[in-house]
């Protein structure tokens, strides 16, 4: 009887332990971009704020720093940087996709004029 009870407790604890999913971890990072103007801000924030796993994205245009809060079990930092690159902007060490950069308005390119 004692062994049966111990076995039952062990199985319950083991089953409960394996059924628990690790909690999603939310990370906040700051990414240096090549953004130039408010149009860049709208483009980058607009794309990221509608990306699954991204909770918040805000670009400070003067410093070119993009703050992103995201769930790292849904999207990775590398995926976020690749998405920024696909929009035509540098994201830390990930350079802008050349074809996307060429499609940007003049104000969004290096040395562009603010609207």
C-alpha positions as CSV (number, residue, x, y, z in Angstrom):
1,X,0.0,0.0,0.0
2,X,2.8,2.4,0.9
3,X,4.7,1.6,-2.3
4,X,1.5,2.2,-4.4
5,X,0.9,5.5,-2.7
6,X,4.5,6.6,-3.4
7,X,4.3,5.5,-7.0
8,X,1.0,7.4,-7.4
9,X,2.6,10.6,-5.9
10,X,5.7,10.2,-8.1
11,X,3.6,9.7,-11.3
12,X,1.5,12.8,-10.4
13,X,4.5,15.0,-9.8
14,X,6.4,13.7,-12.9
15,X,3.3,14.2,-15.1
16,X,2.7,17.7,-13.7
17,X,6.4,18.7,-14.2
18,X,6.5,17.5,-17.8
19,X,3.2,19.2,-18.7
20,X,4.3,22.6,-17.7
21,X,5.4,24.8,-20.7
22,X,8.2,27.2,-19.9
23,X,6.8,30.7,-19.6
24,X,7.4,33.0,-22.6
25,X,10.2,35.4,-21.9
26,X,9.7,39.0,-23.0
27,X,12.9,40.8,-24.0
28,X,13.5,44.4,-24.6
29,X,16.3,45.4,-26.9
30,X,17.7,48.6,-28.5
31,X,18.7,48.3,-32.2
32,X,20.7,51.0,-34.0
33,X,19.1,51.7,-37.4
34,X,20.0,53.8,-40.4
35,X,16.6,55.6,-40.2
36,X,16.6,59.3,-41.3
37,X,13.2,60.8,-40.8
38,X,9.6,60.5,-39.6
39,X,8.7,58.6,-42.7
40,X,11.3,56.0,-41.7
41,X,9.8,55.9,-38.2
42,X,6.3,55.2,-39.6
43,X,7.6,52.5,-41.9
44,X,9.6,50.6,-39.3
45,X,7.2,50.9,-36.4
46,X,4.3,50.1,-38.7
47,X,5.9,46.9,-39.9
48,X,7.1,45.7,-36.5
49,X,4.1,46.6,-34.4
50,X,2.0,44.2,-36.6
51,X,4.6,41.4,-36.4
52,X,3.6,38.4,-34.4
53,X,5.6,38.2,-31.2
54,X,6.5,41.9,-31.2
55,X,4.7,43.6,-28.3
56,X,6.1,47.1,-28.9
57,X,8.4,49.0,-31.3
58,X,9.4,52.6,-31.1
59,X,12.0,54.5,-33.1
60,X,13.7,57.6,-31.7
61,X,14.6,59.4,-35.0
62,X,17.4,61.7,-33.7
63,X,19.3,58.9,-32.1
64,X,18.2,56.3,-34.7
65,X,17.6,53.9,-31.8
66,X,14.7,51.4,-32.1
67,X,13.4,50.0,-28.9
68,X,11.7,46.6,-29.4
69,X,9.9,44.5,-26.8
70,X,9.2,41.0,-28.1
71,X,8.4,37.4,-27.0
72,X,11.5,35.4,-27.7
73,X,9.6,32.1,-28.0
74,X,7.6,33.6,-31.0
75,X,10.3,35.6,-32.8
76,X,14.0,36.0,-32.4
77,X,16.1,39.1,-32.4
78,X,17.8,38.0,-35.6
79,X,14.4,37.7,-37.3
80,X,13.5,41.2,-36.2
81,X,16.8,42.5,-37.6
82,X,16.2,40.7,-40.9
83,X,12.8,42.3,-41.1
84,X,14.3,45.8,-40.6
85,X,16.9,45.0,-43.3
86,X,14.1,43.9,-45.7
87,X,12.5,47.3,-45.2
88,X,15.7,48.9,-46.4
89,X,17.4,49.9,-43.2
90,X,20.5,48.7,-41.3
91,X,19.8,47.0,-38.0
92,X,23.0,46.9,-35.9
93,X,25.4,44.6,-37.8
94,X,22.7,43.5,-40.3
95,X,23.0,45.7,-43.4
96,X,20.0,47.0,-45.3
97,X,18.8,44.9,-48.2
98,X,20.2,46.8,-51.2
99,X,17.0,46.4,-53.4
100,X,14.8,47.5,-50.5
101,X,17.1,50.5,-49.8
102,X,16.9,51.6,-53.5
103,X,13.1,51.7,-53.2
104,X,13.1,54.1,-50.2
105,X,12.2,57.7,-50.8
106,X,15.2,60.1,-51.0
107,X,14.5,61.5,-47.5
108,X,15.0,58.0,-46.0
109,X,18.4,57.4,-47.6
110,X,21.7,58.3,-46.0
111,X,21.9,62.1,-45.7
112,X,18.2,62.4,-46.7
113,X,16.3,65.6,-45.9
114,X,13.6,65.5,-43.2
115,X,10.0,66.2,-44.4
